Amino acid sequence: MSKRILIIGACGQIGTELTLKLRDINGKNAVIASDIREGSKELMKSGPFELVNAMDYDSISKIIDTYTITEVYLMAAMLSATGEQFPAKAWELNMTSLFNVLNLAKEGKIKKLFWPSSIAVFGPTTPKENTPQETVMEPTTVYGISKQTGERWCEYYHKKYGVDVRSIRYPGIISWKTKPGGGTTDYAVEIYHSALLIGKYTSFLKKETKLPMMYMDDAIEATIAIMNAAPEKIKVRSSYNLAAMSFTPEEIAKVIKKFIPEFEISYNADFRQPIADSWPSSIDDIRAREDWGWQHKFDLVKMSENMLHNLHAKYNIL
Ligand SMILES: NC(=O)c1ccc[n+]([C@@H]2O[C@H](COP(=O)([O-])OP(=O)(O)OC[C@H]3O[C@@H](n4cnc5c(N)ncnc54)[C@H](O)[C@@H]3O)[C@@H](O)[C@H]2O)c1
């Protein structure tokens, strides 16, 4: 049977670009986008779309039957900053949606599952630099707790029931097409928009806060690569560390200034600062590189060039 994909949470920052890329590769009708809301015009025009709640097991099951789905990418979640405002809701969404798809895979209704974890699984007691794959994990946000718990369940379902679930601990993802959905690294997207539109930006993180980050193109490439790898290459069945670059607000501002010399940054740390302080500064992703050949393409300068170029066109700036 040929590959037929369902993306749940397809209208978000990562889901939008993942859907478009998977449609390029597999054909538009082989990739069903779904979400609780409609997405961008580009996404909605690009192929089939269904309104589905990730917490509704029966609706997902029905869509899987209707479209004879073989693979699911679960991108619906409540992210770190929003999760701290609504802890109970974050826990409910993040765990219920994961159990729904794990159980559908366990029942043999789908063959393969992608579920993203996050660097938020780490906490203040984790080694901060070059954080290893296996290390102390004591997350302090509800989002991090849900991701760490999710990782344990993924590994459990793989070992106990043979579920082919694959996962990556994404760092902060930077992109220009779709705005981010309430994470602690959102400043690194907002800064490009503000630099182009008003020439200044106030960062909600302190200037020296160094966090692991990745350009969307690399994140999509990694997601598709791990899903296409032979099953025996996937030796970590909780979630893989994944890295590309690390930088501070001060460092990103310096690079943007090279392209927009009049750009000015100021700092006003808010409730997201303690979340950022609890996370690693850099990640050791040797296992992903060795096991399934992960390689990143974008560093801070190349990403900034690409972001500003694309946003220029988007905002029609001459
Ligand atoms: N963006 C990042 O920097 C980052 C970093 C680490 C991990 N992740 C993980 O990657 C995944 C995707 O993140 P994102 O940045 O695209 O998030 P996002 O917030 O931009 O998108 C999430 C999407 O899920 C949808 N959604 C919310 N509740 C739903 C429900 N009940 N049913 C169906 N859809 C629902 C939303 O409408 C939204 O379109 C998440 O699991 C997130 O934790 C993201």
The ligand as a Gaussian input file, in Angstrom:
#p B3LYP/6-31G(d) Opt

LIG

0 1
 N        8.130000      25.799000      17.233000
 C        9.107000      25.445000      18.045000
 O       10.064000      26.197000      18.260000
 C        9.097000      24.075000      18.702000
 C       10.187000      23.685000      19.484000
 C       10.160000      22.442000      20.102000
 C        9.080000      21.581000      19.897000
 N        8.020000      21.978000      19.131000
 C        6.889000      21.048000      18.975000
 O        6.529000      20.902000      17.615000
 C        5.106000      20.722000      17.492000
 C        4.531000      21.782000      16.565000
 O        4.841000      23.054000      17.100000
 P        4.440000      24.417000      16.377000
 O        5.477000      25.403000      16.721000
 O        4.096000      24.200000      14.965000
 O        3.137000      24.784000      17.222000
 P        1.982000      25.838000      16.864000
 O        1.397000      26.294000      18.136000
 O        2.468000      26.844000      15.888000
 O        0.929000      24.902000      16.102000
 C        0.145000      23.948000      16.749000
 C       -1.106000      23.720000      15.925000
 O       -1.922000      22.783000      16.614000
 C       -3.253000      23.198000      16.503000
 N       -4.031000      22.650000      17.608000
 C       -4.104000      23.103000      18.892000
 N       -4.970000      22.356000      19.584000
 C       -5.463000      21.413000      18.729000
 C       -6.383000      20.358000      18.863000
 N       -7.010000      20.117000      20.022000
 N       -6.642000      19.588000      17.781000
 C       -6.018000      19.828000      16.590000
 N       -5.132000      20.826000      16.408000
 C       -4.863000      21.611000      17.468000
 C       -3.214000      24.714000      16.527000
 O       -4.395000      25.272000      15.951000
 C       -1.946000      24.983000      15.721000
 O       -2.247000      25.164000      14.353000
 C        4.572000      20.778000      18.930000
 O        4.490000      19.485000      19.452000
 C        5.638000      21.530000      19.676000
 O        5.660000      21.199000      21.029000
 C        7.993000      23.208000      18.531000

